[in-house]
Amino acid sequence: MKIAMWSGPRNLSTAMMYAFGNCPDCAVVDEPFYAAYLAMTGLDHPMRDEIMTSQPQDPDVVIRSLIGQIPDGKTVFYQKHMAQHMIPGVPRDWIGECINVFLIRHPARVIASYAAKRENPTLDDIGFRQQVELYNESLARGGRPVVVDSHDIRQNPQDMLEKLCNSIGLVYDPAMLKWPSGGHKDDGIWASHWYSAVWQSTSFAGPEGPLPDVPEHLQDVLSEAMLYYETLKAVKL
């Protein structure tokens, strides 16, 4: 089984990778298109040089690794993907060979968290538009994509993980609720910049509080993102 988990940044995606990665028969990969995305866009992200040398920059090479043999002799391959990495020029036909799951989070939370690490995110930086595109492409290819909201996972991790596993035909494992602190062996090279909080965790954080304030200059991004978020929220588990 190959699970393509599509999210944007600051979206519980690393904790979800740790949850699946703590299952004994599950291999994981962390944002395999990141180097290809940077190479094709020329964007200057934190740790750009290290990222570029840590992964293949050719998307076709990445795709072969995703749909080929599952690593380490495992039977489940959990692929943590950033939807915004799927830019024009990166093939998408391969998603038909995966179970596609979409991890969403309220845009106000994403924007506030992302802006604290990298100033002035644009709509293309945070992946909501691309999530809807990929969801529709999965449907068009005869897939049965699943949407799960990070808010619901933090409200009740066991219940939502059980629902998610049932929806994709995977046996739920209680090991998903806990993981060792200090990160995962398959963390991307960029983890030291982005993953400090989740490295200190051993389980999902508790329920989220009130929505954060979004700066005035990012209100247009918030408004645009909300349209895409609401589209997927309407079909969430």
C-alpha positions in Angstrom: 0.0 0.0 0.0 1.3 3.4 -1.0 -0.3 6.4 0.8 0.3 9.9 -0.6 -0.5 12.4 2.1 -0.9 15.9 0.7 -0.7 18.9 2.9 0.8 22.3 3.1 3.4 23.6 5.5 2.7 24.0 9.2 -0.2 21.5 9.0 0.5 18.7 11.5 2.2 16.9 8.6 5.3 15.9 10.4 3.5 14.6 13.4 1.4 12.5 11.1 4.5 11.2 9.4 5.8 10.3 12.9 2.6 8.5 13.7 2.7 6.3 10.7 6.4 5.9 11.0 6.0 4.4 14.4 4.1 1.5 12.9 6.5 -1.5 12.5 5.5 -2.3 8.9 5.4 1.3 7.5 8.2 3.1 5.6 8.0 6.8 5.4 9.5 9.5 3.1 9.7 13.2 3.9 8.8 15.7 1.1 10.6 13.9 -1.7 10.0 16.6 -4.3 11.5 19.4 -2.2 14.8 19.6 -4.0 13.1 19.3 -7.4 10.8 22.1 -6.5 13.6 24.4 -5.5 15.6 23.5 -8.6 12.7 24.2 -10.9 11.5 27.4 -9.2 14.8 28.9 -8.1 13.2 29.9 -4.8 15.5 30.7 -1.9 14.3 28.7 1.0 16.1 28.2 4.4 18.9 25.5 3.9 18.4 25.6 0.2 21.9 24.3 -0.6 21.7 21.4 1.8 18.3 20.4 0.5 19.5 20.5 -3.1 22.3 18.1 -2.3 20.2 15.7 -0.1 17.6 14.6 -2.7 17.3 14.0 -6.4 16.4 17.1 -8.3 14.8 15.3 -11.2 11.1 14.7 -10.5 11.1 11.6 -12.7 13.7 10.0 -10.5 11.6 10.9 -7.4 8.5 9.4 -9.0 10.2 6.1 -9.7 11.1 5.8 -6.1 7.6 6.5 -5.0 5.8 4.0 -7.1 8.5 1.3 -7.1 9.4 -1.2 -4.4 8.5 -0.1 -0.9 11.7 0.6 1.1 13.1 -1.6 3.8 10.8 -4.6 2.9 7.8 -2.9 4.5 4.2 -3.3 3.2 3.0 0.3 3.7 4.7 3.3 2.2 3.6 6.6 3.8 4.7 9.6 1.6 4.6 13.0 3.2 4.1 15.5 0.4 3.7 19.2 0.2 1.0 20.0 -2.4 2.8 23.2 -3.4 5.7 21.2 -4.7 3.6 19.9 -7.5 4.3 22.8 -9.9 3.9 22.7 -13.7 6.5 20.4 -15.1 6.2 17.8 -12.3 4.1 14.9 -13.6 1.0 14.0 -11.7 -0.2 10.8 -13.4 1.6 8.7 -10.9 -0.8 9.7 -8.1 -3.2 7.2 -9.6 -1.0 4.4 -8.1 -1.4 5.7 -4.6 -4.1 6.2 -2.0 -4.4 10.0 -1.9 -5.2 11.6 1.5 -5.5 15.4 2.0 -4.6 16.9 5.4 -6.1 20.3 5.8 -5.8 23.0 8.4 -7.6 26.3 8.8 -5.6 28.9 6.7 -5.3 31.4 9.6 -3.3 28.9 11.6 -1.2 27.9 8.6 -0.4 31.5 7.6 0.4 32.7 11.2 2.7 29.7 11.8 4.4 29.9 8.4 4.9 33.7 8.6 6.8 33.2 11.9 9.4 31.0 10.1 9.4 32.7 6.6 7.9 36.1 6.0 5.1 37.1 3.7 3.9 33.7 2.3 1.9 33.8 -0.9 -1.1 31.5 -1.8 1.3 29.3 -3.8 3.5 28.9 -0.8 0.9 27.3 1.4 -0.6 24.7 -0.9 -4.4 25.1 -0.6 -5.0 25.7 -4.3 -2.8 22.7 -5.2 -4.6 20.5 -2.7 -7.9 21.1 -4.5 -6.3 20.5 -7.9 -4.8 17.2 -6.7 -8.0 16.1 -5.1 -9.9 16.7 -8.3 -7.2 14.9 -10.3 -7.5 11.9 -8.0 -11.3 11.8 -8.5 -10.8 12.1 -12.3 -8.5 9.1 -12.2 -11.1 7.0 -10.5 -9.6 7.4 -7.0 -11.4 7.8 -3.8 -9.4 10.5 -2.1 -9.9 11.1 1.6 -9.8 14.4 3.5 -8.9 14.8 7.2 -8.7 18.0 9.2 -5.8 18.5 11.5 -8.1 20.2 14.0 -10.1 17.0 14.3 -7.0 14.9 14.8 -5.8 17.1 17.6 -9.3 17.0 19.2 -9.3 13.2 19.3 -6.3 11.5 17.7 -7.4 7.9 18.3 -10.8 8.4 16.8 -9.6 10.3 13.8 -6.7 7.9 13.1 -9.0 5.0 13.3 -11.4 6.6 10.9 -8.6 7.5 8.5 -7.2 3.9 8.6 -10.7 2.4 8.0 -11.3 4.7 5.1 -8.2 3.6 3.3 -8.3 -0.1 4.1 -5.4 0.0 6.7 -5.6 -1.8 10.0 -5.3 0.9 12.8 -2.3 0.4 15.1 -2.4 2.1 18.5 1.4 2.6 18.1 0.4 5.6 15.9 -0.5 7.6 19.0 3.0 7.8 20.4 6.6 8.1 19.0 10.1 8.7 20.4 11.2 12.2 20.9 14.1 13.6 18.9 12.7 13.1 15.3 12.7 10.3 12.8 15.6 8.7 10.9 13.9 9.7 7.6 13.4 13.4 8.5 14.5 15.7 5.7 17.7 17.6 6.0 15.6 20.8 6.7 14.2 19.3 9.9 16.6 21.3 12.1 15.0 24.5 10.8 11.4 23.6 10.8 10.8 20.6 13.2 12.1 21.9 16.6 8.7 21.7 18.3 7.7 18.3 16.9 11.2 16.9 17.8 10.3 17.5 21.4 7.0 15.8 21.2 6.0 12.2 21.8 2.4 12.4 20.8 -0.1 14.8 19.1 -0.6 18.2 20.8 -3.9 18.8 22.5 -6.9 20.6 21.0 -6.2 23.9 19.3 -7.2 27.2 20.9 -8.8 30.3 19.2 -7.8 31.2 15.7 -4.7 33.4 15.6 -4.7 36.9 14.2 -3.4 37.2 10.6 -1.5 40.4 9.8 -3.3 42.9 7.6 -0.9 42.5 4.7 -1.8 38.7 4.6 -5.5 39.1 4.7 -5.9 38.7 0.9 -3.9 35.4 1.1 -6.2 34.3 3.9 -9.3 35.1 1.9 -8.1 33.2 -1.2 -7.0 30.2 0.9 -10.3 30.0 2.7 -12.2 29.3 -0.6 -10.0 26.2 -1.2 -10.1 25.1 2.4 -13.9 25.2 2.6 -14.1 23.1 -0.6 -12.1 20.3 1.0 -13.6 20.8 4.5 -17.0 20.0 3.0 -15.9 16.4 2.2 -13.7 15.7 5.2 -14.1 12.6 7.4 
